[in-house]
Amino acid sequence: MADDKISITAHCLCKAHSFTTTAPSSSLPLLASCCHCNSCRQTTGALYLPCTVWPNQSEDLSQLKRYPFSPNIDYYSCPTCSTHLFCKGTGPDDVPEVVTGSLVNSPNLIKYSHHGYVADTLDGGATVWFAKDDSGNPLPRWAGGRGKSEELFPTWPKFTAANLELKARPERTPLKCHCGGIDLVVHSAADLQGKPASELPWYVDPKTYRYFAATDVCDSCRLAYGVDVTNWTFVQLDHIEFPATEGGADRGTLPGSIAELKRAVVAEEKDPRLGKLAVYQSSSEVDRYFCSGCSAVVFYAVDVEGRKDMVDVAIGLLRHEDGARAEGLLTWNLGIVGWMDDTLGGYREGLARRVEQDAEEWRIARGYAKSWRRVMREEAARTS
């Protein structure tokens, strides 16, 4: 009996580029590897990069933007909306791999198989909420390449929950992409100490002055990154600075409103301090900022009340001394995944629920408190 064929489609956020191929149903789920290296995080803006071999090994990628990620690998993305779609080795026998966040969400399509280059994260990065596969089996974590490096124990690295009681640190954290086209600095909110909690921005922890960090599986953010599970933090624009000169002179901050930021980015004579910052308007109220060089996601801005002086920031670009999750700067909303309805009916539904469960178990096991915003919402739900 002939094996049934299933259709597989990948496309970018703006849908200017779409790719469809077929594969035997018996080949599902396709196994995806998750890379956590510094370079992948800084090229996408996400905390990891999940890829699987594309069934059409001769797929024509010539209409996509090619970025020479390394001497051995090229990345391919949409030049308009920046979605990462494929990566491919530069050797004559190398075949394209699709970045799984760009895939249409079909049932049983993708299964994560392992984590690579986890040592680069310093803190375990996103592996803490990708701890198990769909069957509850631990996913292997390799310090470097799979089978070519040390396999890390589930207890790696050691955590000290007491560190999360400290005030936000350090004062400044670099925000840089892989190609260097985005070179900014995030100033912590520790300078807001002394203000009443009611006067703090909603995304600033009133106890530690750390920025709120969230996990998101909405379709539009997923497609913007090309990654199944995305992460954002939230920062006021006047706390995002240009790096100081070599002599230490202050070079100022980003424009103070999202309207001014967009005007500066699209200006005919662009401020050189903005580097390769580009913008794609994904809906009437939403602008998505990315690097026009390596296509890394940088900011999300939405023109609604309460958000006109701040942006969502891609956490994968933060180069924090604590590691990929930047816990000295961020308070994570562990155990909560936003926009779960967008995953229903496909492989991402199980993946997103696994993320919620693994992150919650990890939080409890290490004595991390619930985020202050989660506590507020749970209390509001109980009293409503």
N, C-alpha and C positions, 0 to 999 in steps of 0.2 A: 504493500500500500504506500503510495507516494506521500511524502511528508508535506503537510499543509504549509503554505507560505504566509507569513504575516508582514504587514506593511509597517515600516518604521520611518518617521519623519522628524527632522530637526529644522528649526527655523529661528531667526533672530527676533528681537523685540519689535522692530518696525516692519517685519515680514517682507523686507526687500529681498531676502535670500532664504530660500527653502530647499531642502534636500530630502528626497524620499528614495528608499530602497526596500528590498525585501530580504527576509531571512527565514530559514526553516523554523517552524514553531518548536521543534525539538531542541533548538539551540538556546531557547530562553530558560532562565533569564540570562542576559548577557552580563558577564562579570566585569565590574568596574573597579579600577584601582584609584585610590585617593592619595594624592600627593600633598604633603604639608610643608614642603620646602619654602624657604624664604622667598625664592624667586617666583614660584607660582603664586604665593599670596600677594606679592607686590605687583604681579602682572595682571591679576584679576581684581584685587581689592577684597576678595573673599578669604576665608580662613583655610580653604583647601581647594583642590582641583580634582574632580572626579571624571575619569575618561574610560571609554571602552572602545574596542576595535569596531570601526564602521564596516558593516557587511560588504559594501561596494568598495573594494580595494582600489579601484581606478577612478574614484569620484573626482570630478573636475572642480578644483578649488580656486581657479584663476580669477574669479570675480570677487573674491574676498580680499581683504587687506592682509598681507603677510607680514608678520613681525618676527625677525630673527631672534628668537628667545635665547638661543645658545648656538655654538657652532654645529650642534648635532640635532637641534629641534627648532621648527618654525611653528608659530601660533597663527591661526587664521580667524579673523573676526569681521563683523560688519563695520564698514567705515562710517556709516551713518549713526547707528545706535550703540555701537561698541560691543555687542554681544559676542563673547567668545564661542566659536562653533566647533573648531577642529584644532588638533595639533598633529604634527607629522614629522617624523625623522627626516633628515636630509640625505640619507643613504639611498642608493638606487632600489633597494628591496623594501624600503620602509613603506608602511601603509597608513592611511589616515585613521586617527582615533577621534571620536566625537566627544565633545564636552557634554556630559549627560543632562545638565540643566537646560539645554536647548531642545531636548527631545519632547515630543508630544507624550503626555502622561498615560501610557497604555498599561494594562494590568500585566504583572509578572515580567516586565520588560528588562529591568535592571536590578542587579544585586551587588552590593558593595562586597569586595573580596578581601581587601587588606588596606592598611595605611602605610605609606612610605615616607621617609625623610622626616620622621616625627621629632628627631633630636633637634632639628632646626627651630622648633617651636619654643624650646626651653621649658614650657609649662604643660605640654601635651596638646595645646591648641584645641581644635574641634574634636579630637579623638575622644574626649570625655563624654560627648553625647553621640558618638558613633561607636560605642563600646562593643555592641553585639550585632549579629546579623538577624535576619527575620525569624530565625529559629531559636534565638536566644543564645547562640554560641559566640564566645568571645572572638572579635576580629583581631587578627595578628597586627601588631604594630612594630614596624622595623625602624631602627634608628636612622638608617639610610635606605639603600635599595633593597627590595625584597630578595631574601636569600643571600644577599651579599654583605649584610651587616648584622649587628646584634638585634635580636628580637627583645623588645622591651617588656618588662613585667607589668601587670595591671597596676601595681603600686607606684610605677614611675610616672613623674618624679614625686618626691616627697612634698607634701603641702602643709602649710601652717596657717590655719584659719585665722589665727590672731592677727595676721598681716592685714586682713580685711577690715580690721577696726581702725587702722591708721588713716590719717588724712591723705587726700589725694596727693600722689607723688609720681615723678618729679614735677617741678614747676612747668617744664616744657617737654613735649614728646614730638620727635620728627614725624611728619606725615609725607612719605615719599613713595613714588611708584618705581617700577623696575627700570625704566629707561631714563629716569631722572627728569622727565618732563613736568612732573608735579613735585615741587619741593617747598613744603610748608611746615608749620609748627603748630601743634595744638597746645594752648595754654590751659593748665588745669583750672578748675573752678575754686581752688583753695583761696583765691583772693576774695571770694564772696563770703568768707567766714564773718560772722557777726550780724549778718542780715537775718531777720526773722524768717522762719521756714516758709511763711505765706508769701514772702517776697522773692523767693528763689525761683528760677525757672523750673518747670515741672520735671525736667530731666536731670536735675542735680540732687544727689543724695543729701538730705539735710544733716546727716550725721557725719559723713566722711567727705562730702563735697566731690564725690566721684560722679562721672556721667553715667546715665542709664545705658545699658547694652541689651539689645533684644535679638531674638531669633525669628526669622520671617520666611515663610514658604509661599508667599503670594506669587502668582504667575508673572506679573510684570517685573518684580525685583529679580526673580529667578532667571528670567530671560535677559535682563540687563547684565547680570553677572555671567550667565551661562552655567550657574551652579545650582544644584537642587535645593540646598538649604543656605540661606544668606543671613548675614549679621550686620547690624547697624548700631552706632551710637549717635548721640545728639549733642551738638555743640553750638553755642551762640557765635555768630560770625565775628564779633569783636574779640573772640578768644582763639581765632585762627590767624596766625601771624605769618609774615614772610621771615625767613631765617635772617639773623643778624649778619652784618658784613663781617669780613675777616677781622676787621678792627674792633668788632663788637658793637657797632652802631645799630640802633633800632631802625628797621625798615618798614614798620607799620603793620597794620592788619588788613584783612579782606574788607571790602565794602560792608557797611553796616546793615544792609537789607538785601533780600534776595533779588529785588528788582534792580538795585544798583549793581549787584554781582553779575547778573545776566547782561546788563548794558556794558559792563567792563569787559566781559568775555567775548561778546560779539562785536565790540567796537572795531572800526576800520583800522585805527591805530591802537592796537592792544597794548596794555601795560605789560612790559617784558617780565615783570615779577610774577605774572600769572602763568608763565611758561607755556605748556601745551594743554592747558585746561580748555576743554571744549564742552558744548552743551547740546543735548537733544531733547526737544519738547515731546514727551511721550503722551501727554493729554493736555486739555485746556488749562489745567492748573499746575501741572507737574513738569519740572525740568530736571533732567538727569545729566550730571556732569561727569566727564571722563577724560582720560589722557588721550590726546590725538596721536601720540606716539605708540605706546604699548597697549592701548585700549582698556587700561585699568579703570574700574568704577571708582569715583572719588566722592561725589555728593549726590544727595537727593534733596530737592527743594519743592515745597508745595505752597501755593499762594492762597493760604487761608488764615483767618485770624488766629493769633497765638503762635504762628510759625514764620512770620515774615522777617524775623531777625536771626534765624537759626537754620541749620541744615543737618540732615542725617549724614553721617560720615562713615565711609567704608572702613571697617576695622582692620582688614587685611593690610592696609597701608601704614598702620601705626607701627613705629619701630620703638617699642617700649622696652625698658631694661628688664621687666619681669617676664616677657615672652609674648606669644601671639595673642593671648586673651587680654593683655595689658591690664591686669587686675589692679595695679597700683593707681590706674586712672579711671577704671570702669567698675560699676556695680552690675553684675549680670543677673538677668531675670531667668534664672535656671529653672527648668521644668515647665516652662511656658513657651509655646510656639504659636506665632501669630498667623492668621489667614489659613487655618487648617482646611477650610472648605474648598480651597483651590486644589487640594491634593486628592479629593475623593474620587474613587473609581479607578485609580491607577496605582502603579508601584510606589509613588511618592506618599500615598496615604499611610502605608505601613512604615515607610522610612520616617515620616514626620512623627508618628506616634512612638516609634522607637527612640527618636531624639528626645521627646518629652520625658519618657520613662527613664532612659539612661542618665540624662542630665539631673533629674530629680533624685535618683538613687545615688548619684555621685555627690550631689549637694549634701544629702543627709549623712552619707558615710563620712564626709570630711567636716561635718559640723558647720557648714556654711548656713547663715541665716537666709530666709526668704528676702527678696528685694523689698525695699520699703513700698514700692508701688504695688507689688503683689499683695502685701499685707493690707494696704489701704483698700484695694479692690475687694479682697475677701471680706474685710470688715463691712464694707458698704453692701455687699451682697447679703450678708447675714442680717443686717438691720433693715433691709428694704422690704 
